[in-house]
Each structure stands twice: as structure tokens, then as C-alpha cells.
Amino acid sequence: MKALILYFSGTGNTRYVAEKLRGILVQKGVTAELHSLEERFSPSSFDYDLLLLGFPKYYENPVLPVLKQLRHLLPRREKEIPTMAFCTQASTLPTDYSRLDKLLRAKNHRLTVAESFPFANNMMIFRFFRPTTSEAAEQNRAAITARLPALVDTFLSGGVQTERVKWWEGPLYHLVAVAFTKLMPIFGMKFSASERCIGCGLCAKNCPRKNITMADGRPRFGRQCIFCMRCINTCPANAILYHDRQCQQ
């Protein structure tokens, strides 16, 4: 049996879970390929029997620009493919997987397992988002590690276990997600670099949307930001500002 794991990770939380899942699958005798959605990898090139998808969660939805990418990338299969999806998040609210489920059905994939994992808050550019303490992050990491084997067993056995939201929450969450996704390019223009910037270019090199360019040794921010927070959390000098304010990494 072959499994394909596709994920997008801004600062590493989703990648952590994806790598743990791959390790569990391999231990159970499943051939598992792991690929970031940032790679130039075509799912059509791998004849998988199972699909696993990982995302950060924005506004109780899998991040919408990544879903759009997946819609174009994922092939339609002749044989129905059982699919597991997961989101990493800072909150404990459930995720609306209904639009991902619809996307998968159009590709003859069936969402059988879907779950969200509280991990750590990396969205600390806004003052009302509180940082996750190192102790809480470690507790969340341990809880995820303990939870995954049973979840994989359910998935491999053909069981169904999907996280759901209330009937009225789905449309509301989607409306909020669409609105803020459209505003991201405007909000993204508010990033800048302080005098602490050492001109290393890591922010530009690591930006998943190629939204950052270097000019005269300084980063410039475009209009393609999806607020993954990778630039802030990978800057060795913590020089990335938002609204001229230094943010906690």
C-alpha cells in the first residue's frame, strides 16, 4: 500500500505533524512519500492508494489559497482514494472541512478522517493574539504525538472520523475566511524591516509566495502575502516589523 502526504507549513507546526504521520505509516508497513506543496511535485507521478493532507488553519478553514492550489494540482483518480486531512491551529475550535470534502469528491477522493490539532500561535502581529508559552507548546506536541497512532489506525482500517462544525458555523467561517483572504494583500503591505536587518535575504528566500524581494540589501514586501508568518519566525535578527512594531517570534 502506498500513501502520499502533501502539506503546507508556514513555520513548521504542520510539517511536524506530517513527518510524525509518515513515521507511523512506515512502521505499519505503508510506503509513504512526503512532499511540501511548495515543491515542484506532481501527485500524478506517484500511484498512491491513500492521501493525507495537512494545512494551517485560518479562520476555522484550511488556508484558502492552499486549497485553490490543491484544486489545480490534485488529479482525478479512477479508483476512489481514502483521504485523511488535518489542520494545526492555536485555538481549540473545530475546523470546517466541508469545502475540502467537496473538492476531494470532485477528484474521486473521499475524506474519511479529518482532525485539528492545537499547537502554537505564530500569528502574533496582532496584539489580541496571545503567544503560546513554551510549556503549552510542548504539552500540545506531546498530545499530538500520543493521538496520531490511533487516528492512523482508524484511517487504515477504513473507519470514518471527521471533525464537523454546526450547520450555521460553516457559512459564517467561510465568509470570514474569504473576506480576510481578500484583505491579506493589503495587510501584507504593512510589513517592513527595522534597522536591525542584516540583509541576509532569508525572508525572501523562504517566502512561500515569493512575496519578498531584496533591494539594496533590504526586503521589500509585495501583495501576495498569505500571513504564514515564516518571515518573522525565521529572521535571525527579529527585524521584521508589522505596522512599524517589532513582533515576538
DABEL-V204522 format. One record per backbone hydrogen bond with DSSP energy under -0.5 kcal/mol. CO is the residue of the C=O (numbers start at 1). NH is the residue of the N-H. Records with the same first field share a line. If there is no record, write none. Layout:
BEGIN
CO: NH ; NH
END
This chain:
BEGIN
1: 31
2: 49 ; 50
3: 33
4: 6 ; 52
5: 35
6: 54
7: 37
12: 16
13: 17
14: 18
15: 19
16: 20
17: 21
18: 22
19: 23
20: 24
21: 25
22: 26
23: 27
24: 28
25: 30
26: 29
30: 32
31: 3
33: 5
35: 7
36: 39
39: 41
41: 43
42: 45
43: 46
46: 48
49: 82
50: 4
51: 84
52: 6
53: 86
54: 8
55: 88
56: 58 ; 63
58: 61
60: 96
61: 58
63: 66 ; 67
64: 68
65: 69
66: 70
67: 71
68: 72
69: 73
70: 74
75: 77
80: 82
81: 110
82: 51
83: 112 ; 113
84: 53
85: 115
86: 55
87: 117
88: 57
89: 119
95: 97
96: 62
97: 101
98: 102
99: 103
100: 104
101: 105
102: 106
103: 107
104: 107 ; 109
105: 108
107: 77
108: 81
109: 111
110: 83 ; 112
112: 161
113: 85
114: 163
115: 87
117: 89
120: 122
121: 132
122: 124
126: 129
128: 130
133: 137
134: 138
135: 139
136: 140
137: 141
138: 142
139: 143
140: 144
141: 145
142: 146
143: 147
144: 148
145: 149
147: 151
148: 152
149: 153
150: 154
151: 155
152: 156
153: 157
154: 159
155: 158
161: 114
166: 169 ; 170
167: 171
168: 172
169: 173
170: 174
171: 175
172: 176
173: 177
174: 178
175: 179
176: 180
177: 181
178: 182
179: 183
180: 184
183: 186 ; 187
184: 188
185: 189
186: 189
187: 190
188: 191
190: 243 ; 244
192: 241
194: 197
201: 205
202: 206
203: 207
207: 210
211: 222
213: 220
215: 218
218: 215
220: 213
229: 233
230: 234
231: 235
232: 235
235: 238
239: 194
240: 247
241: 192
242: 245
245: 242
END
